[in-house]
Amino acid sequence: MNETQLQKSLILITVDCLRADHCGFHGYSRPTTPFLDSLAEESFVVPTTVVAGAPTFFSFPSILASRMPLALGRDVIGLAPGENTLALFLRDLGYATAAFSAANPYLSPHFGYDSGFDTFKDFLDFVKPPAQSAPAPSPSFAKNRGKLNRSLRGAAGRFGIGKVYDELYFQYCVRIASPSVGNIDSLREFPNAEVIVDHAISWLASATKRPFFLWLHLMDAHSPYYPSQQAFRDLTGRTVSSTNARYLNEFWKRSDLAPGDFEQKKTAIVELYDAGIRSIDSHVERLVTHLKQKNLWNSCTFVLTADHGESFLEHGRRFHSPLSLSEEIVHVPLMIRVPSIAKRIVSDAPFSHLHLAPTLLEILDLKPPECFTGVSLWRHLQQQQPWDLNAITECVYGCTNPFRAQDRMGTRLLSVRDLRHKLVMRLDSGTSEEFFDLVADPQEMFPLQHGVQNQDRKKLSRAALDHLSQTASSENLSLRLKDRLREILVKLNTAP
Ligand SMILES: [Zn+2]
């Protein structure tokens, strides 16, 4: 391969759970992204990128197919069979296509994500390295221990020390009764960026002389947070104890504590999360170094973004369940590096992921397919012009498991954001809404009362209504039907 033969290649890296405000190139003070920060010097960094849905399964239809997550109704989770996507579109034009996704179960062929990829590896068969574990206790021991615990908990509650007892019992379970921990790599639940980048590099060696589209999805910033020892050391100058990392992760997912009880561990947990980002940074550097060595880098448009952010007790929440569309969940990084085009200052107008695929295609000198509902903002980026578009985000409130049909039928949560304001609506039997001035209140703590900045509220309300009426009138029944058929087929094939 040489550069002239691959003038139009595209690399898309999506990082699960990566908040914009934890990236150096978006202003974070901790050195999570030293390589990406240097790359930002020759890239377009879009300051206000907003996902079209969250979490993963409500976000990716916009990234890969420029389509709002609920536009095809509640039946379709992921991509519908036959739906046009970046990968399908580019493959039809002769691109070599490959995707390596770090075992996110929602980015699988079951949800249509292999569509358009010649090579698709989702690592769902990922097997953790064996831990140096102690033998598990016998079932009868575990049963008696549970019985004893219930009796002691009851007694502690009567003496008013139930909380102290809960903590002691938790410490006992994690530090004493659980299997002993090997190194931190043995605790990881997803292949890390090192594995994914290794596969990408191998694939690049086998790629033909055609231009290529390579998509990598990385899970190093996803919980449980188990960074590599190297990345933790690079970030903090210290080593991390795997026993302590396990304790912190087990503590962080407890369901028996009030939000305030988690504050004491927040700094340590964020440190683990940040080290995961640092790990990604170093392996992206490795990929870019490889592309440079192979004389491919200057023919590649390189894009890095995230499917959603992560909560660290903002509004009392952890992780990224679809319970809120606050900024820590919807504001993600976006870096676009285009060969031989120098860095430009980019407007801080909201850039919805809906516009990402059309923009990328225009960068590649291609006309986006008509079914993509976003628009290309490439001209605005190049000419340093602002755009006057709202960013809409939607999801189904509380839908943490889209495999359950009833979960998908819940309340629609919708937000509309312009340069300064954000309207968040819950559309259940009675619509409720909150309206924020993000300049005066970036943490979204103080919803404005009705009547305050009312013209702006009305403008965003109209945008929300337009979006909803468009969705109602444009549901593509053919794609929905194909999706239903796929689901029935999967059930038939997996039935005992
Ligand atoms: Zn995700």
Residues whose N, C-alpha, C, O or C-beta is under 5 A from the ligand:
A	BS01	ZN	D16 C17 P55 T56 D307
